[in-house]
Amino acid sequence: MDDTGGAGPERERVVVALGAPDGSGLIRAAAGLASRSGAELIGVHVRVRDEVVDATAAAANARLLESHGGTYLELDADDAVDALRTFAVEVGAAQVVLGRTSRSRWRDLTSRSVLDHLARDAPFDVHVVNPARWQRVTTAASRRPPIAARRRVAAWALAAAGVPAITTALVPFRSEHGVSTALLLHTLLTVAVAATGGALPAAAVAVAAFFAVNWFLTPPYHGLHIEQPSNLLALVTFLVVGAVVSFLLGQVSRRASEATRAQREAEALERERRRLQVEAAEAEALAETDRLRTALLRAVSHDLRTPLASIKASVSSLLQDDVDWSPEATAEFLATIEEETDRLDRVVGNLLDMGRLQAGALQVSARPVALEEVVPAALTSLSTDTARVELDVDEHSPRVEADPALLERAVANVVSNALAWTSTDTCVRVAVDERAPDVELRIVDHGPGVPEEDRERLFEPFQRLGDRSNDSGAGLGLAVARGFVEAMGGRIRMEDTPGGGLTMVIVLRGVAA
């Protein structure tokens, strides 16, 4: 059925059976059901034999279905119920909707036997709705008898044939085997009938067997009078046992049917739960994308334009012909251009790095790395004054498993953040602490510190905690640093600096010497 739409395998389908010329009420009721479950709506008109379809009504139904995102189909068949059931199974329908109106030919299909045939062992639920009221009147799951019709027929056939067969077979031996043998065999028959067709046919077996054994196998024969009290007690006991067995097995069959129905409902709810989870995840992803887009626009509008404005102002000043700039002023303009260019390069680099992290396109080439080589290189890449950095990393420092390029960028971003949050008369210390099997690179500042409840926000993209630092940037440095460190199998944590400030700890796997 390729013409039923291109829904994915996880999407449910609701099939609505159209028969009356005006199917608007039924379509709207089915559309509401499909909308609540996020399912695809398919309207089907089964043309039986040489039925002539009202083209105007069919076109109206098709337009209404399309307005609700559904599809209209017509099928030719000799039996409407079989055709509808086959179609629903082929398209993987989760629910089938029938209408109950005085005008609809589907009204005759809402009888108990037709519902049994349509829903028997089917992977879908059947709903009979009142289109005029747009609400569900009954469900096949609730109307469906506890036991299938063919099992009840088989039970009645077994009951009708079993009692005469057992009685006839025992009549020639009634003087030898007595009443007890007959009652045991009929008890077995009662249990078999109850297990097959439920309580009613089993009760009928018990009553019929009571009279058959009394009439044909209990002296005096061919009468209801019983001479021996033991035979009377046996017959009465059999009748009671038969009734109890019929009732209990009937309850078991009913409970089994309810359990099956509950399982189907649970499976349907699980499909709805999975679908809602997917939709929630998609909505969350869209919200996150919108948030990042907004923050990116803010960063571009401020953190990219600001250095560009400084560069343009310095260049414009140098290009003025009517001003004779002193060598000191010219050097200051050139220093401003260099500083702002480095800042611009750093912002753009962080934006590109964050894009790679979020797209999952980051490539990591981890190998043993010497920290005494990576950390100084990271400091050299900074455009800020690194004279305030106290470096406690030497050739005796342990090696780590990392990508040197990514580690250099991560260290540079963390140190740059620490320098931005400390005053110009305060130093930032970078030290190594080996705690096997890990190695910790500690960046210690004595700035204002960060409250514990705000620390996780430091690693969010475009987060600058109110722009209270001494630096301008897109607020991506720490987010990129953590992304790089975690990609290398490490982690970053924060601690309070004794005496005030914040200590960022980069934890990496150590490499044995």
ZAKOL-196067 format. One line per field, with one value per residue (C-alpha): residue in one letter; residue number from 1; x, y, z. Coordinates in steps of 0.001 Angstrom, whole numbers. Each point is the difference from the previous one (the first is absolute). Example, Ala and Ser with C-alpha at 12.3 -4.5 7.8 and 13.67 -1.06 7.14 Angstrom:
BEGIN
res = a/s
n = 1/2
east = 12300/1370
north = -4500/3440
up = 7800/-660
***
This chain:
BEGIN
res = m/d/d/t/g/g/a/g/p/e/r/e/r/v/v/v/a/l/g/a/p/d/g/s/g/l/i/r/a/a/a/g/l/a/s/r/s/g/a/e/l/i/g/v/h/v/r/v/r/d/e/v/v/d/a/t/a/a/a/a/n/a/r/l/l/e/s/h/g/g/t/y/l/e/l/d/a/d/d/a/v/d/a/l/r/t/f/a/v/e/v/g/a/a/q/v/v/l/g/r/t/s/r/s/r/w/r/d/l/t/s/r/s/v/l/d/h/l/a/r/d/a/p/f/d/v/h/v/v/n/p/a/r/w/q/r/v/t/t/a/a/s/r/r/p/p/i/a/a/r/r/r/v/a/a/w/a/l/a/a/a/g/v/p/a/i/t/t/a/l/v/p/f/r/s/e/h/g/v/s/t/a/l/l/l/h/t/l/l/t/v/a/v/a/a/t/g/g/a/l/p/a/a/a/v/a/v/a/a/f/f/a/v/n/w/f/l/t/p/p/y/h/g/l/h/i/e/q/p/s/n/l/l/a/l/v/t/f/l/v/v/g/a/v/v/s/f/l/l/g/q/v/s/r/r/a/s/e/a/t/r/a/q/r/e/a/e/a/l/e/r/e/r/r/r/l/q/v/e/a/a/e/a/e/a/l/a/e/t/d/r/l/r/t/a/l/l/r/a/v/s/h/d/l/r/t/p/l/a/s/i/k/a/s/v/s/s/l/l/q/d/d/v/d/w/s/p/e/a/t/a/e/f/l/a/t/i/e/e/e/t/d/r/l/d/r/v/v/g/n/l/l/d/m/g/r/l/q/a/g/a/l/q/v/s/a/r/p/v/a/l/e/e/v/v/p/a/a/l/t/s/l/s/t/d/t/a/r/v/e/l/d/v/d/e/h/s/p/r/v/e/a/d/p/a/l/l/e/r/a/v/a/n/v/v/s/n/a/l/a/w/t/s/t/d/t/c/v/r/v/a/v/d/e/r/a/p/d/v/e/l/r/i/v/d/h/g/p/g/v/p/e/e/d/r/e/r/l/f/e/p/f/q/r/l/g/d/r/s/n/d/s/g/a/g/l/g/l/a/v/a/r/g/f/v/e/a/m/g/g/r/i/r/m/e/d/t/p/g/g/g/l/t/m/v/i/v/l/r/g/v/a/a
n = 1/2/3/4/5/6/7/8/9/10/11/12/13/14/15/16/17/18/19/20/21/22/23/24/25/26/27/28/29/30/31/32/33/34/35/36/37/38/39/40/41/42/43/44/45/46/47/48/49/50/51/52/53/54/55/56/57/58/59/60/61/62/63/64/65/66/67/68/69/70/71/72/73/74/75/76/77/78/79/80/81/82/83/84/85/86/87/88/89/90/91/92/93/94/95/96/97/98/99/100/101/102/103/104/105/106/107/108/109/110/111/112/113/114/115/116/117/118/119/120/121/122/123/124/125/126/127/128/129/130/131/132/133/134/135/136/137/138/139/140/141/142/143/144/145/146/147/148/149/150/151/152/153/154/155/156/157/158/159/160/161/162/163/164/165/166/167/168/169/170/171/172/173/174/175/176/177/178/179/180/181/182/183/184/185/186/187/188/189/190/191/192/193/194/195/196/197/198/199/200/201/202/203/204/205/206/207/208/209/210/211/212/213/214/215/216/217/218/219/220/221/222/223/224/225/226/227/228/229/230/231/232/233/234/235/236/237/238/239/240/241/242/243/244/245/246/247/248/249/250/251/252/253/254/255/256/257/258/259/260/261/262/263/264/265/266/267/268/269/270/271/272/273/274/275/276/277/278/279/280/281/282/283/284/285/286/287/288/289/290/291/292/293/294/295/296/297/298/299/300/301/302/303/304/305/306/307/308/309/310/311/312/313/314/315/316/317/318/319/320/321/322/323/324/325/326/327/328/329/330/331/332/333/334/335/336/337/338/339/340/341/342/343/344/345/346/347/348/349/350/351/352/353/354/355/356/357/358/359/360/361/362/363/364/365/366/367/368/369/370/371/372/373/374/375/376/377/378/379/380/381/382/383/384/385/386/387/388/389/390/391/392/393/394/395/396/397/398/399/400/401/402/403/404/405/406/407/408/409/410/411/412/413/414/415/416/417/418/419/420/421/422/423/424/425/426/427/428/429/430/431/432/433/434/435/436/437/438/439/440/441/442/443/444/445/446/447/448/449/450/451/452/453/454/455/456/457/458/459/460/461/462/463/464/465/466/467/468/469/470/471/472/473/474/475/476/477/478/479/480/481/482/483/484/485/486/487/488/489/490/491/492/493/494/495/496/497/498/499/500/501/502/503/504/505/506/507/508/509/510/511/512/513
east = 0/2452/-2720/-789/2679/3629/-273/2929/-259/-543/-3016/-3417/-2860/-3722/-2277/-3569/-2600/-2269/-3382/-2603/-178/752/3095/945/-936/1778/3092/192/-388/2749/2185/-264/1072/2930/1034/125/2271/2044/-1107/-512/-3669/-1246/-3645/-1151/-3198/-491/-2145/-1860/-768/-1492/-650/-116/1959/-1389/2793/-1004/-44/3274/1655/-1311/1319/3375/262/-933/2546/2700/-833/757/3193/-1651/-372/-3135/-8/-2591/198/-2003/-920/-2680/80/355/1164/2697/1231/129/1811/2548/670/436/2498/1959/443/861/-3012/-74/-3685/-3021/-3026/-3565/-3033/-3376/-2716/-3428/1246/3279/213/2738/-2731/-601/3695/-37/-1719/1795/859/1400/2134/1292/964/1592/2031/789/3766/480/2892/-2382/-2867/-3467/-2073/-3687/-801/-3048/1077/-2730/1394/3692/594/745/-3021/1686/3275/519/2362/-2824/-2710/2076/-1141/2584/233/77/-3152/1617/1182/-3517/-1403/2601/-868/-3727/755/2208/-2697/-2740/2047/1939/-2821/-1844/3255/1233/-3399/-503/3466/-591/-3495/1244/2346/-2197/-276/3779/1314/-2790/-842/3443/1685/-2710/200/3812/-163/-2709/2051/2887/-2382/-1268/3537/829/-3159/578/3583/-1164/-3187/-436/-2533/-3330/678/1822/-3008/-2215/2281/-228/-3804/-356/2480/-1865/-3241/1670/1891/-3091/-2251/2282/2721/-1476/-2264/-2916/602/-2189/-1326/983/-429/3315/84/3448/802/3650/-1039/-2140/2908/2332/-2405/-599/3731/645/-2571/1553/3525/-1059/-1569/3087/2374/-2122/29/3724/1138/-2356/1650/3419/-1007/-1413/3138/2160/-2031/273/3735/346/-2033/2023/3200/-1200/-965/3367/1752/-2051/846/3656/-120/-1632/2647/2875/-1525/-396/3599/1172/-2137/1242/3609/-617/-1648/2907/2478/-1900/-125/3738/650/-2068/1812/3396/-1067/-1107/3206/2079/-1685/660/3636/424/-1698/2243/3102/897/-953/1901/3499/-846/-965/3314/1965/-1844/482/3751/432/-2059/2130/3231/-1370/-759/2207/-642/1426/3680/-67/2961/1865/-1448/-3568/589/1368/-3032/-2376/1865/-47/-3749/-464/2076/-1750/-3500/867/1197/-3185/-2109/1916/-600/-3748/-334/2105/-2225/-3115/1405/1094/-3437/-1557/2216/-853/-3758/128/2011/2712/2887/2914/2234/3530/1056/3589/2430/518/2563/-1663/3224/-388/-3746/-577/2667/-1274/-3524/1227/1894/-3202/-1750/-255/-244/2943/1199/2584/-2553/35/2118/927/801/474/3429/1690/-702/-3764/-1853/-1254/-3684/-2084/-1379/-221/2699/-1858/-3284/1715/1914/-3236/-1804/2805/184/-3727/26/3057/-1489/-3191/1983/1987/-3196/-1533/2988/1354/3176/1998/-907/1659/-1500/1820/174/1256/19/-1167/398/-2641/457/-1386/-1085/1931/-1549/900/-1123/-631/-301/-1283/-717/-2898/-3528/-788/-3249/-2886/-439/-3514/1339/3047/-1659/-1273/3599/188/-3149/599/-174/-182/1949/-1807/-1035/3147/1846/3413/2807/-207/-2382/-868/-2847/-70/1135/3469/-880/-2684/2572/2586/-2304/-1094/3626/1020/-2997/651/3483/-1505/688/-2146/28/-1089/17/1200/172/3451/1191/-181/-2504/-266/-650/2177/-702/1302/577/157/1625/1193/3638/2553/2414/3622
north = 0/2623/2619/313/2514/-3/-200/-1472/-3366/1570/2055/-1464/-79/497/-1519/1325/-2040/2246/-1211/2719/2763/2612/-1131/3388/-817/-3358/1514/2745/-2508/-2201/3065/950/-3506/117/3448/-1071/-2938/1760/-2619/103/104/-2202/-33/-3156/-612/-3691/-428/-3292/-1706/2532/2799/3446/2588/3511/1975/3273/-1520/-1818/3241/1781/-2756/111/3774/-220/-2777/2036/3020/-2177/-1346/-3287/-2090/-1312/-3455/-2238/-3797/-2604/-3184/-2658/229/3411/-1330/-2263/2763/2525/-2419/-963/3620/1045/-2802/769/3691/-738/1804/461/948/-566/2300/-935/2254/-761/2039/-772/760/-1876/-3504/-582/-32/-3660/-630/1127/-3131/-2267/-2674/2463/1728/-3399/-824/3389/201/-3670/-404/3343/2348/2970/1275/578/3024/485/3696/2199/2533/2437/291/-484/-2274/-3656/-2162/-3325/-1742/-3454/-660/540/-1627/-2964/-3177/-1600/-3069/-131/-1151/-3028/-1240/337/-1928/-2722/-204/-411/-2637/-1889/211/-1198/-2941/-853/-747/-2431/-1640/-677/-1160/-2318/-1470/-773/-1477/-3541/98/1826/-2958/-387/3572/1672/3655/1212/-820/1792/3063/178/-136/2662/2151/-200/995/2949/1272/-317/1883/2735/505/248/2030/1392/-452/-250/-3074/-1658/549/-1494/-3068/-415/155/-2292/-2499/36/-1107/-2376/-1871/-68/-1312/-2461/-1016/231/-2827/-159/801/2191/1982/2891/-1929/-923/-2998/348/3176/-241/354/3007/1587/-703/1570/3093/359/-281/2691/2376/-714/528/3347/1129/-1132/1758/3221/-55/-850/2617/2534/-1147/438/3436/1049/-1271/2058/3070/-530/-192/3156/1768/-1061/1464/3232/120/-509/2816/2305/-923/975/3328/491/-635/2369/2701/-502/458/3104/1389/-617/1700/2948/258/-104/2752/2103/-481/925/3152/900/-498/1945/2923/-78/-267/3058/1871/-1064/961/3344/925/-2139/7/3579/1451/-1107/833/3516/446/-1299/2277/3050/-635/-587/3085/2099/-1241/748/3652/2278/3160/-1348/-642/-2807/-432/-3330/-755/605/-2079/-2849/225/-204/-3031/-1694/564/-1529/-3026/-488/328/-2269/-2678/423/-285/-3100/-1562/685/-1404/-3029/-753/334/-2474/-2370/71/-714/-3066/-1213/334/-1602/-2956/680/306/-2331/-1034/-1376/-923/-952/448/3747/1867/2786/2045/377/572/2483/2561/-214/722/3088/1230/-174/2453/3634/1161/754/-3358/1555/-441/-3799/-2013/-3244/-3016/-2501/-1406/-2950/-2174/416/-3208/-622/-378/-1732/2857/1704/2719/2503/-367/66/3139/1735/-1139/1195/3318/591/-865/2168/2858/-227/30/3079/1780/-506/1164/3468/1117/-137/-3637/-3077/-3178/-3206/-3079/-3164/-3755/-2469/-3717/-2200/-3367/-1150/3574/3221/3320/3313/2679/3615/2077/3582/2411/1801/485/-3698/-1536/-1164/-3738/246/2007/-2122/-2349/2996/995/-2855/966/1528/3816/177/2861/289/3597/1092/676/-1107/2187/-1570/149/-3109/-2178/-1958/-3179/-523/-2273/-1832/-825/-939/-2481/-1427/-580/-1491/-2372/-1039/-1098/-2070/2556/2345/3483/852/3162/618/2984/1581/328/3685/734/-695/-2999/-2958/-1806/-3569/-1804/-3739/-2259/-3588/-328/-1957/-2274/1041
up = 0/-1161/-450/3658/760/941/3738/1855/1708/3406/-1121/714/-2484/600/-2663/-177/-1918/-2084/-1208/354/-2639/2669/1847/1462/3592/-77/-1613/2605/2815/-1471/-644/3661/985/-2446/1188/3645/-828/-2704/-2530/-3772/-1071/-2860/-1179/-1798/-1971/-815/-3096/249/-3312/-2452/2481/-1583/1978/288/-1686/1639/3494/-643/-1116/3095/2252/-1751/433/3675/573/-1733/2153/3030/-1586/-1005/-3154/-1756/-1625/-1698/-17/-1963/1867/420/3788/1645/3368/-1453/-2285/2825/2315/-2683/-898/3636/592/-3179/804/3636/1460/3768/116/-2265/284/-1015/66/1586/-1711/-1413/-3523/14/-1392/2560/2636/-753/506/3630/1202/2437/-2592/-2516/2617/1060/-3563/-637/3208/617/461/-1757/812/188/2159/-1455/1012/-745/227/-283/-2637/975/3517/-961/2933/483/770/359/-655/-1358/2871/2500/-2099/-996/1834/2292/-2242/-3789/-1785/-1588/3402/1401/-2984/493/3701/-691/-2647/2449/2649/-2361/-1213/3148/2456/-2319/-1093/3541/1209/-2983/405/3693/-234/-869/3027/2485/2321/145/231/1898/383/1116/-3311/-1960/2190/-276/-3792/-97/2371/-2444/-2803/2065/566/-3713/-1029/2609/-1149/-3596/152/3480/2779/-1866/-2176/2911/2272/-2684/-102/3774/9/-3020/1450/3342/-1621/-2501/2713/2199/-2769/-1775/2469/3510/1306/-422/-3662/-2209/2907/2227/3232/1731/2328/1581/1958/-1077/-3637/864/1845/-2937/-2488/2101/627/-3721/-737/2550/-1174/-3610/851/1947/-2750/-2620/1990/800/-3522/-1351/2288/-1164/-3644/740/1858/-2841/-2461/2224/320/-3786/-426/2696/-1719/-3289/1721/1733/-3323/-1528/2911/-318/-3707/972/2770/-2434/-2515/2652/1074/-3579/-390/3312/-1028/-3338/1729/2439/-2874/-1804/3158/528/-3617/359/3208/-1607/-3069/2152/2009/-3162/-1483/3234/-49/-3635/522/2947/351/-3691/-787/2980/-1085/-3609/1051/1863/-2984/-2421/2251/315/-3743/-866/2330/-1598/-3474/786/-2132/1990/3260/640/2557/2277/-6/3427/-1212/-3123/2119/2268/-2974/-1371/3416/207/-3456/942/3334/-1428/-2928/2418/2012/-3139/-1068/3405/-122/-3512/933/2987/-2146/-2515/2759/1631/-3385/-392/3504/-477/-3444/1336/-2578/2454/-769/2889/-488/3520/839/2907/444/2107/1971/107/-3783/-298/2849/-1047/-3586/1263/1858/-3062/-2078/2316/-1048/3619/2262/1350/2315/2786/-471/2442/-1733/2136/-2827/-899/-1674/3024/-382/-902/-3511/-883/-2660/-2118/-3378/245/-2211/1867/3394/-911/-1016/3158/2302/-1828/433/3711/727/-2037/2047/3262/-1071/-1026/3442/2056/539/-1747/3236/679/-1459/-1417/893/-2267/1740/-483/2621/-653/1604/-1636/-2282/-835/-434/1037/-1615/2450/-1120/3185/72/2847/-1584/1374/-265/-1224/2226/-96/-1446/-2975/-802/-2462/-1941/-727/-2504/-1884/-3449/-108/3808/1595/3366/-476/-1896/3252/-1255/-1332/-3440/-2925/-1894/-1129/3241/-1720/1446/2891/-1998/-2673/2632/1684/-3343/-1025/3363/115/-3608/1144/2824/2745/2057/1514/3515/2105/3541/2324/208/3609/856/-2774/-3699/-2231/-918/-3283/-13/-3314/708/-2622/-102/902/-2015/1821/-337
***
